[in-house]
Amino acid sequence: MHRLLAAILTCMAAAALAFGAAVGIVAALSATPEQPNVPLVSFPHGTAGSSQQDQRQPDSKQPDSQGPDSQQPEP
């Protein structure tokens, strides 16, 4: 009978300890402040990730690119 009582008390103590640890971990994680979502690097408009066609005005007199891969009609 003493062994059964000791086993039951040990299980209850282990369950209480596990529950307390879980509550403590959740409380510690909730206590940390949210990190701000601020970019570390910012680029001025039109310098990163934009092509020349994005920067070109529709009425500008810039010629189209005629690279070696461009298709020209045969006369």
Backbone bond lengths (Angstrom), bond angles and torsions (degrees), N, CA, C in turn:
res aa  C-N    CA-C-N  psi(-1)  N-CA   C-N-CA  omega(-1)  CA-C   N-CA-C  phi
1 M - - - 1.450 - - 1.528 110.07 -
2 H 1.319 117.16 -37.24 1.464 120.37 -179.47 1.527 110.31 -67.82
3 R 1.339 116.41 -35.62 1.467 119.30 178.69 1.529 110.82 -67.43
4 L 1.316 117.41 -40.68 1.460 121.06 179.38 1.531 110.49 -64.23
5 L 1.322 116.61 -42.56 1.465 121.14 178.21 1.524 110.74 -64.62
6 A 1.328 117.76 -40.63 1.461 121.79 178.73 1.531 110.45 -65.83
7 A 1.343 117.44 -38.85 1.464 120.84 179.62 1.520 110.43 -67.46
8 I 1.311 117.20 -42.18 1.461 121.03 179.36 1.527 110.51 -64.58
9 L 1.325 116.87 -44.62 1.468 120.39 179.12 1.524 111.39 -64.64
10 T 1.330 116.76 -37.18 1.463 120.21 178.46 1.526 110.83 -66.02
11 C 1.331 117.08 -42.39 1.473 121.00 177.87 1.520 111.09 -64.14
12 M 1.324 116.84 -41.14 1.457 119.76 179.29 1.523 111.18 -66.73
13 A 1.320 116.76 -39.71 1.461 120.37 178.29 1.534 110.69 -65.93
14 A 1.334 117.36 -40.46 1.464 120.73 179.04 1.526 110.68 -65.69
15 A 1.348 116.20 -40.70 1.460 119.70 178.80 1.525 110.78 -65.44
16 A 1.329 116.65 -41.73 1.467 120.35 179.10 1.531 110.55 -65.09
17 L 1.327 117.13 -39.20 1.459 121.12 178.80 1.527 110.70 -66.16
18 A 1.330 117.26 -42.23 1.460 120.63 179.05 1.527 110.59 -65.47
19 F 1.331 116.69 -41.89 1.463 120.27 178.69 1.525 110.58 -63.82
20 G 1.311 117.26 -43.31 1.469 120.99 178.59 1.522 111.79 -63.28
21 A 1.324 116.50 -39.50 1.469 119.54 178.09 1.525 110.68 -65.51
22 A 1.337 116.73 -41.18 1.461 119.90 179.38 1.525 111.03 -64.33
23 V 1.320 116.94 -44.40 1.469 120.18 178.59 1.527 110.37 -63.80
24 G 1.313 116.98 -39.48 1.466 120.45 178.59 1.513 112.58 -64.99
25 I 1.325 117.56 -39.84 1.464 120.73 179.19 1.523 110.24 -66.48
26 V 1.323 116.93 -43.92 1.463 120.36 178.90 1.527 110.47 -63.25
27 A 1.320 117.76 -40.42 1.464 120.58 178.93 1.530 110.84 -65.94
28 A 1.335 116.92 -38.66 1.464 119.74 179.48 1.527 110.75 -67.67
29 L 1.332 117.32 -39.26 1.461 119.73 179.21 1.524 111.41 -70.49
30 S 1.302 118.08 -32.94 1.460 120.86 178.69 1.525 111.76 -75.08
31 A 1.306 117.26 -23.75 1.462 120.72 -177.28 1.522 112.33 -78.10
32 T 1.349 118.03 -20.55 1.454 119.45 -179.31 1.522 109.11 -74.87
33 P 1.325 118.61 136.27 1.468 120.31 -178.22 1.520 111.24 -72.19
34 E 1.313 115.51 154.44 1.457 120.87 175.79 1.526 108.53 -69.08
35 Q 1.323 115.88 140.74 1.452 120.37 178.68 1.529 108.79 -82.39
36 P 1.331 118.00 137.85 1.457 119.52 179.25 1.528 111.14 -69.07
37 N 1.296 116.41 145.05 1.457 121.91 179.88 1.528 108.53 -95.90
38 V 1.326 115.74 72.26 1.452 122.08 -178.63 1.525 107.73 -112.72
39 P 1.329 118.48 126.77 1.461 119.38 179.92 1.525 111.05 -66.06
40 L 1.319 115.72 143.93 1.455 120.18 178.98 1.524 111.77 -77.05
41 V 1.327 116.93 -29.05 1.458 121.96 -179.02 1.516 107.98 -128.67
42 S 1.327 116.88 134.69 1.461 120.41 174.00 1.519 108.35 -129.99
43 F 1.324 116.11 142.60 1.453 122.25 -178.20 1.521 109.53 -109.95
44 P 1.339 117.23 147.04 1.458 119.59 174.32 1.527 110.03 -64.42
45 H 1.298 116.26 158.95 1.464 121.19 -177.81 1.523 110.48 -61.89
46 G 1.315 117.33 130.13 1.451 122.29 174.06 1.510 115.00 87.90
47 T 1.321 120.54 10.06 1.459 119.88 -179.56 1.516 113.10 -108.41
48 A 1.292 119.81 -29.47 1.460 120.90 -177.09 1.516 109.74 -120.45
49 G 1.331 115.63 128.41 1.443 120.41 173.58 1.507 115.45 78.74
50 S 1.321 118.16 7.39 1.461 119.19 179.04 1.524 108.44 -113.51
51 S 1.298 116.41 144.16 1.462 121.25 -179.90 1.518 110.00 -91.65
52 Q 1.337 115.82 176.21 1.463 119.47 179.83 1.513 111.12 -65.61
53 Q 1.315 117.49 -33.14 1.456 119.18 -178.68 1.517 111.08 -67.70
54 D 1.328 117.99 -28.69 1.456 120.32 176.37 1.528 110.95 -69.04
55 Q 1.345 116.96 -32.40 1.450 121.02 -176.50 1.526 111.78 -86.98
56 R 1.333 117.82 -17.40 1.454 122.41 -176.49 1.522 111.15 -75.51
57 Q 1.311 116.64 140.96 1.459 121.90 175.55 1.527 108.27 -83.69
58 P 1.323 118.95 148.51 1.463 120.19 -177.40 1.522 113.95 -64.38
59 D 1.335 119.46 -28.25 1.455 121.22 -177.89 1.529 111.87 -99.86
60 S 1.331 118.49 12.92 1.460 120.36 -178.57 1.521 110.00 -75.16
61 K 1.322 116.34 156.23 1.461 122.78 -175.45 1.531 111.32 -99.44
62 Q 1.324 118.63 30.28 1.461 120.80 179.80 1.524 108.98 -79.50
63 P 1.344 117.51 134.19 1.469 119.25 179.24 1.526 110.12 -72.61
64 D 1.323 114.42 153.70 1.463 119.05 175.47 1.520 109.05 -70.30
65 S 1.310 116.42 151.47 1.461 119.72 -178.95 1.526 109.10 -71.55
66 Q 1.325 115.91 135.34 1.455 122.18 178.40 1.524 108.33 -120.02
67 G 1.302 116.74 71.66 1.453 121.79 -179.42 1.509 111.37 -80.15
68 P 1.319 117.62 177.72 1.465 121.21 -179.16 1.527 112.70 -66.31
69 D 1.319 117.95 -19.80 1.459 120.76 -179.03 1.524 112.94 -92.47
70 S 1.328 116.99 -4.22 1.465 118.47 -175.99 1.529 109.68 -76.01
71 Q 1.295 116.52 146.24 1.464 123.11 -179.05 1.522 108.57 -92.94
72 Q 1.332 117.27 121.26 1.453 121.94 176.20 1.511 108.43 -113.95
73 P 1.335 117.99 138.17 1.461 118.95 179.38 1.525 111.13 -69.59
74 E 1.321 116.43 143.22 1.469 122.34 177.94 1.526 108.61 -80.61
75 P 1.370 119.50 137.19 1.485 120.88 178.71 1.509 112.31 -75.96
